[in-house]
Amino acid sequence: MSIAQFPAEVLEHILLYWVYQDPPTFYSNDFIVHALGWLSFIHVCRRWRLIALECGRVWAAGYTHIPHRVSLVASRAKCYPRYIELSLRQPAFAILQRGKFRAPLASPDILDDILTEGNLNLVHTIICTDPHEVYRFAHALVAPFQTAVADKLRLLELETSCFRQQGRSTLMRINWLALTRGLLCPSLERVTFRGVWIPVISGVLRQMAMHMEGLGQSRPSIKLLSDALLVPHASQLQCLGLYDAFKRCEQSSSEPVLQRVDLERLVIIDLRADVVEASQFFSRFSLPRNVEIVRIALYERPHWRVLPLGESDIEDVLSNLESLHRTCDRFRVFLQGELDEAYSLVIDAWRKTSAIEYQSSASLRQRFMNAQGSDFTFTFGCDDGGRSWESVLCCIVNALACGPSDRLSLVIPPPFYMRGRSNWGYLACHLNTIGFVSPYASIATAGLRHDDTFVDWISRLQDLDSIS
C-alpha cells in the first residue's frame, strides 16, 4: 500500500502517537533545543503535510512544543482540548535569541500567550514544574479567576522546590486571593501541589495531594485551606494527601465552635503535620467509617509551640478515629528510634476488605494493599527527645484497647528497654490501667518472651527498670 492509499485517520493516529512519544530533545546543561522530531512528519510528502496541518488533535497535544508560535498553534488546534506541560520532560522551548532557544518562562509574554491564546477553557491538562517559573505560572492562573472558567481542565500539577523570596511573596498573594474564590474548573479530577498552591472549585475532584514542607508561615492556615479547598470538595474527595500543607490557627475563646465536616467518600488519607496542626484538622473534619487506608505522621515543633503539648492534643487526634477501632482486626505498635535521636511511634492496623470492592476503580497499588488488608499507620516523633512519646503511647493503646480484638501486639526495639536506656517504670505507670481493659493482650517485645499477658509484661518492665 502506498502513502497515497493510507486513510487520513490512520495517518492522524501515527502523527498523534509520534507527538506523545517524541517530545523535544535538548542539551541538558543549557536547555537548548536539539530537535523536534515529529515536525519531520510534515516533510514526508504533500499529502502528509496537508493532513498534519489539518489535524487539530495533534497541534493541541503538542501545544507547548512550539511556544514561540502560540497563536499559530492555537489556530491549528481548533477547538480540541490543549495539553500544557512545562517540565524537564517537555521543556517547551521558546523564542530564538542569539542562535539559541531559551526556556519559555524566561519571557513573561510567552507565559501570557500560552494562557490567553490557548483559551484556558480549552485546556485539559496543566503540568508545570522546575526549572520553569512555577510561582509566576501559578499566579497567572489565579489572577484572572474572577472571569476565567477552565471547563475542560481535568489534571493540574504545580510543583517546585525552588523556594525564594519571590515564591514567598507569590504565596502570600495567592493566600489573599483565595479569600474571595477559586479558579472554576468543573471537570477537574486530580490536583498535585508542591511548594505552591492555588484555590480551585471543581465538581468532581477525586484526588488531591499538597506538599508544603519547609515553607513555614508562607503556608495557608488550616481555616483558609478548609474554606478554599477541603470544604467545597468534602463530598467528592476519595484520596487526600496533606504534607505540612497548612499552619495552625490561633484559637480564640470567642470564636464559635464549628460543626465537623464529614469527608464522606474518602478512601485514602495521608497526613503529616505537627500535633497541634493535626488536632485542628480533626476538629474540623471527620473520617468516614469506610476509609480504607490511613497514614498519620505527627511530630512536635518545640520552638513553634504556643501551648505545652499535652495528652489532650493526642486524644483530640485519636478520638476522630473511633470508627476504625470497631472495624480493624489487628494492631501493631512500633516504638522506633535510636539514642540521641527523635523518638517516633508507629501504629499499623489492618481492616480486611473484600477484593470485590476494589475491582471497579482501584489502582494496582490498592489491589496489592488488599492482599495485606487495609493499612492504618499512626506515627509520632518527638524532636526534643522528651517524654511526650510515653504519654502518646498511653493514649494510643487506650484507644486501641477499645477495638474488637483482645490481642495487641507491641514490638519495641532494644534501645527502649536496654539497661539504663529508658525509664520503663514511668511508662509502666501510664500503661498499667490498660491491663484491666484488655488483660489477655499478647505483648511481644524484642528480646523478651512473646506469651505474656499485659500485666506480666508491665511487671517485667518494672523489673528491668529496677535493675537499671
C-alpha positions in Angstrom: 0.0 0.0 0.0 1.4 3.4 -1.0 1.3 6.5 1.1 -1.5 7.9 -1.1 -3.7 4.9 -0.1 -3.3 5.4 3.7 -6.6 6.6 5.2 -6.4 10.0 6.7 -7.5 8.6 10.1 -4.5 6.2 10.2 -2.0 9.0 9.4 -3.5 11.1 12.1 -3.1 8.3 14.6 0.5 7.8 13.5 1.3 11.5 13.9 -0.5 11.8 17.3 1.5 8.8 18.6 4.7 10.5 17.4 3.8 13.7 19.3 3.3 11.8 22.6 6.3 9.5 22.2 8.8 12.0 20.8 8.9 15.3 22.9 11.6 17.8 22.1 15.1 16.7 22.7 17.6 19.2 24.2 21.0 19.7 25.6 20.5 19.2 29.4 23.1 21.8 30.6 21.5 24.9 28.9 18.1 23.6 27.9 18.8 24.3 24.3 16.6 22.7 21.7 18.3 19.9 19.8 15.4 18.5 17.7 11.6 18.4 17.5 11.2 15.1 15.7 7.5 15.0 14.9 7.7 18.0 12.7 9.6 15.9 10.1 6.2 14.2 9.5 5.2 17.3 7.6 8.1 17.0 5.2 7.4 13.4 4.1 5.1 14.3 1.2 2.4 16.8 0.2 -0.4 14.5 1.5 1.1 14.0 4.9 1.8 17.7 5.1 -1.9 18.6 4.4 -3.1 16.0 6.9 -0.7 17.2 9.6 -1.7 20.9 9.1 -5.4 20.0 9.4 -5.2 17.6 12.3 -6.3 19.7 15.3 -5.8 17.0 17.9 -2.1 16.9 17.0 -1.5 20.6 17.4 -3.5 20.6 20.7 -1.4 17.7 22.1 1.9 19.4 21.1 0.7 22.8 22.2 3.7 23.7 24.3 6.3 22.2 21.9 6.4 25.4 19.9 5.6 28.2 22.3 7.2 30.9 20.2 4.3 30.4 17.7 1.5 30.1 20.2 -1.0 32.0 18.0 -0.4 29.7 15.0 -0.5 26.5 17.1 -3.7 27.7 18.8 -5.4 28.3 15.4 -4.4 24.9 14.1 -5.5 23.2 17.3 -9.0 24.4 16.6 -11.4 23.6 19.5 -9.6 20.5 20.7 -8.5 20.4 24.4 -5.0 21.6 24.9 -2.2 19.8 26.7 0.2 22.1 28.6 3.3 20.6 30.1 6.2 22.7 31.2 8.8 20.4 32.8 12.1 18.7 32.2 10.5 16.0 30.2 8.8 18.5 27.9 10.7 21.8 28.2 8.5 23.8 25.9 11.3 26.0 24.5 10.6 29.5 23.4 11.8 32.2 21.0 15.2 32.2 19.3 17.7 34.5 20.9 21.3 34.7 19.6 21.0 31.4 17.9 19.7 29.5 21.0 16.2 28.6 22.1 15.6 29.6 25.7 13.2 28.2 28.3 9.8 29.9 27.7 9.1 31.3 31.1 12.2 33.4 30.8 9.9 35.6 28.8 6.7 36.7 30.6 5.0 37.3 27.3 5.3 33.6 26.3 3.5 32.5 29.5 0.7 35.0 29.0 0.3 33.8 25.4 0.0 30.2 26.4 -2.8 31.0 28.8 -4.6 33.6 26.7 -4.1 32.4 23.1 -4.8 28.9 24.2 -8.1 29.9 25.9 -8.0 28.5 29.4 -11.4 26.9 28.8 -9.9 24.6 26.2 -7.0 23.2 28.4 -7.5 19.7 29.8 -4.0 19.2 31.4 -1.7 21.7 33.0 1.7 20.5 34.3 4.3 23.0 35.4 7.5 22.0 37.3 11.1 23.1 37.7 13.1 24.6 36.0 10.3 26.8 34.9 8.9 29.8 36.9 6.2 27.8 38.6 5.3 30.6 41.0 4.7 33.0 38.2 2.7 30.4 36.3 0.5 29.7 39.4 -0.1 33.4 39.9 -1.1 33.8 36.3 -3.6 31.0 36.7 -5.4 32.6 39.7 -5.1 36.3 38.7 -7.9 36.2 36.2 -10.1 33.6 38.0 -12.9 36.2 38.6 -13.9 35.7 35.0 -12.0 32.6 33.7 -13.6 29.2 33.7 -11.4 26.1 32.8 -14.3 24.0 31.6 -12.2 21.0 30.3 -9.3 21.0 32.8 -9.0 17.5 34.4 -5.4 17.4 35.7 -3.4 20.1 37.4 0.1 19.7 38.7 2.2 22.6 40.0 5.5 21.5 41.6 8.6 23.4 42.6 11.4 23.1 45.1 13.0 26.5 44.4 11.6 28.5 47.3 12.9 32.0 47.1 11.7 35.4 48.3 9.7 35.7 45.0 7.9 32.5 45.9 7.2 33.7 49.4 5.5 36.9 48.1 3.6 35.0 45.5 2.3 32.6 48.1 1.1 35.5 50.2 -0.7 37.0 47.2 -2.3 33.6 46.4 -3.4 33.3 50.1 -5.0 36.7 49.8 -6.8 35.9 46.5 -8.1 32.6 48.0 -10.1 34.6 50.5 -12.5 35.5 47.7 -13.0 32.5 45.4 -11.0 29.9 43.4 -10.4 29.1 39.7 -13.6 27.5 38.3 -12.8 24.1 36.7 -15.9 22.0 37.0 -14.3 18.9 35.4 -11.1 18.9 37.5 -10.4 15.4 38.9 -6.8 15.4 40.2 -4.5 18.1 41.6 -1.0 18.0 42.9 0.6 20.9 44.6 4.3 21.0 45.8 5.7 24.2 47.1 2.8 26.3 45.7 -1.0 26.0 45.6 -4.0 27.8 44.1 -7.6 27.7 45.1 -9.8 25.7 42.7 -13.5 24.9 42.6 -14.5 21.6 41.0 -17.5 19.4 40.8 -15.7 16.0 40.5 -12.4 16.4 42.4 -11.3 12.9 43.5 -7.6 13.2 44.4 -5.6 15.9 46.0 -2.0 16.0 47.2 -0.5 19.0 48.7 3.2 19.2 49.8 4.3 22.4 51.6 7.3 21.1 53.5 9.8 23.8 54.6 7.5 26.8 53.8 6.8 27.7 57.4 4.5 30.7 57.8 4.0 31.1 54.0 1.6 28.1 54.1 -2.1 28.7 54.2 -3.8 28.4 57.5 -6.0 25.4 58.3 -9.0 27.7 58.1 -8.1 29.1 54.7 -7.2 25.7 53.3 -10.5 24.3 54.6 -12.6 27.1 53.1 -10.8 27.2 49.8 -10.2 23.5 49.0 -11.4 21.0 51.5 -14.9 22.0 52.5 -16.1 22.7 48.9 -14.9 19.2 47.9 -15.7 17.3 51.1 -18.3 15.1 49.3 -16.0 14.4 46.3 -12.5 13.6 47.7 -11.5 9.9 47.7 -7.7 10.3 48.1 -6.2 13.1 50.2 -2.6 13.7 51.0 -1.6 16.7 53.1 2.1 17.0 53.9 2.8 20.0 56.2 0.2 21.6 54.0 -1.2 24.1 56.5 -0.2 26.1 59.5 -2.1 26.3 62.8 -4.7 28.9 63.6 -4.5 30.9 66.8 -7.6 29.8 68.7 -9.8 32.4 70.3 -12.3 31.6 73.0 -14.8 34.0 71.4 -14.9 32.1 68.1 -18.0 29.8 67.6 -17.4 26.1 67.6 -17.6 24.8 64.0 -19.5 21.7 63.1 -17.3 19.0 61.8 -17.4 18.3 58.0 -17.6 14.7 57.1 -15.2 13.6 54.3 -17.9 11.1 53.3 -16.3 9.5 50.3 -12.7 9.4 51.5 -10.9 6.1 50.9 -7.2 7.0 51.5 -5.8 9.8 53.7 -2.1 10.5 54.3 -1.5 13.3 56.8 1.8 14.8 58.0 1.6 17.6 60.5 2.7 18.7 63.9 0.4 17.6 66.8 -1.5 20.9 67.1 -2.0 21.3 63.4 -3.3 17.7 63.2 -5.6 18.4 66.2 -7.1 21.4 64.4 -7.6 19.4 61.2 -9.5 16.7 63.0 -11.5 19.3 64.9 -12.8 20.4 61.5 -13.1 17.1 59.6 -14.1 13.6 60.4 -13.2 10.4 58.5 -15.9 8.1 57.2 -16.3 4.5 58.6 -15.4 3.0 55.2 -12.0 4.6 54.9 -9.5 2.0 53.6 -6.0 3.4 54.2 -5.0 5.9 56.8 -1.5 7.1 57.5 -0.9 9.8 60.0 2.6 11.2 60.9 2.8 13.5 63.9 5.7 15.4 65.4 6.5 18.3 67.7 7.9 21.7 66.8 9.2 22.8 70.3 10.4 26.2 69.0 7.0 26.9 67.4 4.9 25.6 70.3 2.5 28.2 71.7 1.0 26.0 74.4 2.6 23.0 76.1 1.9 19.6 74.4 -0.4 17.5 76.5 -2.3 14.3 76.3 -5.4 16.2 75.2 -3.8 17.1 71.9 -3.2 13.5 71.1 -6.6 12.5 72.3 -8.2 15.1 70.0 -6.5 13.4 67.1 -7.3 9.8 68.2 -10.9 10.5 69.1 -11.8 11.1 65.5 -10.6 7.6 64.6 -13.1 5.9 66.8 -14.9 4.2 63.9 -11.7 2.5 62.9 -11.4 0.9 66.4 -14.6 -1.1 65.7 -13.6 -2.3 62.2 -9.8 -3.0 62.4 -8.9 -6.7 63.0 -5.3 -6.4 64.2 -3.0 -3.8 65.6 0.8 -3.5 65.9 2.6 -0.8 67.8 6.2 0.1 67.0 8.5 2.3 69.0 11.3 3.4 66.7 14.4 5.5 67.3 18.0 5.3 68.5 19.6 7.1 71.4 20.0 10.8 71.0 17.6 10.7 68.0 14.0 11.7 67.7 11.6 9.1 69.0 8.7 8.1 66.8 5.7 5.9 67.5 4.1 4.0 64.7 0.8 2.1 64.8 -0.4 -0.2 62.0 -3.8 -1.6 61.9 -5.4 -3.8 59.2 -9.1 -4.0 58.3 -9.9 -6.8 56.0 -11.8 -5.8 52.9 -13.3 -7.9 50.2 -11.5 -7.8 46.9 -14.7 -7.1 45.0 -14.8 -3.6 46.4 -11.5 -2.8 44.7 -12.1 -4.1 41.2 -14.1 -1.3 39.7 -11.9 1.8 40.4 -8.9 0.8 42.5 -5.4 1.2 41.3 -2.8 -1.6 41.2 -1.3 -0.4 44.4 -4.7 -0.6 46.2 -5.2 -4.1 44.9 -1.8 -5.0 46.4 -2.8 -3.4 49.7 -6.0 -5.6 49.7 -3.8 -8.7 49.8 -2.5 -7.5 53.2 -5.6 -5.8 54.4 -6.0 -2.1 54.7 -3.3 -0.1 56.4 -3.7 2.4 59.2 -0.5 4.0 60.4 0.0 6.4 63.2 3.4 8.0 63.7 4.6 10.3 66.4 8.0 11.9 66.5 9.4 13.9 69.4 12.1 16.2 68.2 13.4 17.3 71.6 13.8 13.8 72.9 11.5 14.3 75.8 8.9 12.0 77.4 6.0 13.0 75.2 6.1 9.8 73.3 5.4 7.8 76.5 2.1 9.6 77.2 1.3 9.3 73.5 1.8 5.6 73.7 -0.6 5.5 76.7 -3.3 7.4 74.8 -3.0 5.3 71.7 -3.0 1.9 73.5 -6.1 3.1 75.4 -7.8 3.9 72.1 -6.8 0.6 70.5 -7.9 -1.4 73.5 -11.5 -0.4 72.6 -11.2 -2.4 69.3 -12.9 -5.7 68.6 -9.8 -7.9 69.2 -8.2 -8.7 72.6 -4.8 -9.2 71.1 -2.5 -6.2 71.0 1.0 -6.8 69.6 3.7 -4.4 70.7 7.2 -4.6 69.0 9.7 -2.5 70.9 13.4 -2.1 69.6 16.2 -2.8 72.2 17.2 0.8 72.7 14.0 1.4 74.5 14.4 -1.2 77.2 18.2 -1.9 77.5 19.6 -1.3 80.9 19.8 2.4 81.7 18.4 3.5 78.4 14.8 4.3 79.3 12.7 4.8 82.5 10.3 1.9 82.0 8.8 2.4 85.4 7.4 5.7 84.3 5.9 4.2 81.2 4.5 1.3 83.2 2.6 3.7 85.5 0.9 5.1 82.4 0.1 1.8 80.9 -0.9 -0.3 83.9 -4.6 0.5 83.6 -4.6 -1.0 80.1 -4.3 -4.4 81.7 -7.8 -4.1 83.1 -9.2 -3.2 79.7 -7.5 -5.9 77.8 -5.9 -8.3 80.3 -5.1 -11.1 77.8 -3.5 -8.9 75.2 -0.4 -10.6 73.7 2.6 -8.4 74.1 5.7 -9.0 72.0 8.9 -7.1 72.8 12.2 -7.5 71.1 14.4 -9.8 73.3 11.5 -10.6 75.7 9.0 -13.5 75.8 6.0 -13.4 73.5 3.5 -15.3 75.6 3.0 -12.8 78.4 -0.3 -11.2 79.4 -0.3 -7.5 79.5 0.0 -7.4 83.3 3.0 -9.8 83.2 4.7 -7.6 80.6 4.2 -4.5 82.8 5.7 -6.3 85.7 8.7 -7.3 83.7 9.2 -3.7 82.5 9.2 -2.6 86.2 11.8 -5.3 87.0 14.0 -4.2 84.2 13.8 -0.6 85.3 14.7 -1.6 88.9 17.8 -3.4 87.7 18.9 -0.4 85.7 
